[in-house]
C-alpha cells in the first residue's frame, strides 16, 4: 500500500522542526519582525517552554545589526537548551537546524515587507499542534492632494 503524501506548505520546514522543539519542552515560538526603513530583520525570537521554571529566551536585536547576530543568538539558545547533559550524545538541535528555523521564518514573509515604511508582525508557532500563524501588518502612507488655481 502506498504511503499517503502530505501537503507541503511554505510553513512545512518549520513544522518539520516541531518534534525537536517539543523534545526540549518548547510549546510555542514567537518571532517578531519589522521591515521599516528599507531594511528588516527579526527583532526577537521568544521560545516558550512547558516548564514554568525555565526562563523564556528573548533576543531583542537592533535592526541595524547584521542578520548574523540573530544566528549567534539562536546558537546561544541551542547551547543553553538543546545540548544533552551526556557529552556522548549529539545535541537535540544543531546550529544548522536553528538557522533553518530562522530562514524558514524569513521565507514566510511576503515580498516587499522591508521596502519603504515596511511591514511588521509576528510569526507564532504552536509546536504541539504543528500550526504556524502569521500576523502581518503593512504600513501605508496616505497622500492628501489639494489643487488650487488662482
Residue, then its C-alpha position, 0 to 999 in steps of 0.5 A: x500500500x502506498x504511503x499517503x503524501x502530505x501537503x507541503x506548505x511554505x510553513x512545512x520546514x518549520x513544522x518539520x522542526x516541531x518534534x525537536x522543539x517539543x523534545x526540549x519542552x518548547x510549546x510555542x515560538x514567537x518571532x517578531x519582525x519589522x521591515x521599516x526603513x528599507x531594511x528588516x530583520x527579526x527583532x526577537x525570537x521568544x521560545x516558550x517552554x512547558x516548564x514554568x521554571x525555565x526562563x523564556x529566551x528573548x533576543x531583542x536585536x537592533x535592526x541595524x545589526x547584521x542578520x548574523x547576530x540573530x544566528x549567534x543568538x539562536x546558537x546561544x539558545x541551542x547551547x543553553x537548551x538543546x545540548x544533552x547533559x551526556x557529552x556522548x550524545x549529539x545535541x537535540x538541535x544543531x546550529x544548522x537546524x536553528x538557522x533553518x528555523x530562522x530562514x524558514x521564518x524569513x521565507x514566510x514573509x511576503x515580498x516587499x515587507x522591508x521596502x519603504x515604511x515596511x511591514x511588521x508582525x509576528x510569526x507564532x508557532x504552536x509546536x504541539x499542534x504543528x500550526x504556524x500563524x502569521x500576523x502581518x501588518x503593512x504600513x501605508x502612507x496616505x497622500x492628501x492632494x489639494x489643487x488650487x488655481x488662482 
